[in-house]
Amino acid sequence: MTAPSHDLNLRRCRARICIKTAASMPWRVRTPGGFLGVVANGTGENLRKGEMVPLHRYAIPTTNRRAVTWSRIQSADFHAQLKDGASLVLDAVEKIHPAVGMAAEGLERFLGTSVQANAYASWTDREGFGLHWDDHDVVVVQVHGSKRWRLYGATREAPTFRDVESPESPEGDPVADIVLAPGDVLYLPRGWWHAVTADQGTESLHLTFGMVPHTGADLMLWVVDQLRSSLALRKDIPRFASLVGQSDFIEAVRREVLDMMADPRLVERWAESIDTTDLGHAIPSLPYVDGLPARPEVTVKLTAPRGRLTANAAHSTVTFSAAGTAWDFAESAAPALGTLLIGQPVTLGILADSAGLEVKDVAELVWVLIEGQAAAVVGTGL
């Protein structure tokens, strides 16, 4: 099923090549991969559990001769905070650690939602965050040492980031009290209260893969977005009209919404739309800025994990939709595009062999995707 033509978020274009047959806070330290933060343990310094330790307590501003200022970590002060019970947090670690990045992309591709991986390190048995809940599902992977998780369940069903009320704190004993060892994995549903401590006599390092939830409210926002082409929804709200005029306006809007909501494939259409318009994780393809060389050892990778490939048998073409654009290619390109969709780095040579094409043709195909920010070069072979 191709993306509906009225999907306002998807840009369509025809590929410019014809494939021949075989004949993407001030209290944090910015790092290349995201944010490095130190979280207080709630003892001393007038900080509550879960609050970020002010930057000035472990770093100083440094300015170079070109007047560029950054924060330089003072190792002694930094170590003192961690020794005193603070936790070290590195957000978006998937941006700088290839193996973690592959795991996050795998989850994203399988679950159809954005995934961010954070790293948490602790050196004492003091809680860094206290008893709390998250507004998204989490997969926890214990990497080093051990960590104790006390789970209390949810006190409000399906709580969200934007909600009309906050969940009440749980009472009584936890429903589960477990210790994760290296290699253990824990799934934590959103809304579940939990308290975490490294109280097993060793330092601890664990990863969390946070998965953005999609709710009925998100579906309704998408429906409204699709209906922007409707005259009934483009008209001004008749706030100064008579009650009859206002009622007619509401009835016209209601008919438009109900007609769209009556589609039994609405969730499928929504899923395809958010997958193919997700911008993914675009990165530069240096040193190439004006096309790819026809060299089989050049390694490339899809940067939009949720792209889709659709066959158009009547026209002998395939449509590849990713990162907000839909491209039409000759059907002979399908094997190469399918290989890219697996998500693993792959050479132009392997792509060419998979489709029975020449390397120069595959290089042109991939460059089209690179210009559309759906793919990138990850190895030059130089």
Buried (B, 14 or more C-beta within 10 A) or exposed (E): EBBBEEBEBBBBEEBEBEBEEEEEEEBBBEBEBBBBBBBBBBEEBEBEBBBBBBBEBBBEEEEEEEEEEEBEBBEEBBEEBBEBBBBBBBBBBBBEBEEBBBBBBBBBBEBBBBBBBBBBBBBBBBBBBEBEBBBBBBBBBBBEBBBBBBBBBBBEEEBBEEEEEEBEEBEEEBEEEEEBEEEBEBEBBBBBBBBBBBBBEEBBBBBBBBBBBBEEEBBEEBBBEBBEEBEBBEEEEEEEEEEEEBEEBEEBBEEBBEEBEEEEEBEEBBBBBBBBBBBBBBBEBEEBEEEBEBBBEBBBBBBBBBBBBBEEEEEEBBBBBBBBBBBBBBBBBBBBBBBBBEBBBBBBBBBBBBBEBBBBBBBBBBBBBBEBBBBBBBEBEE
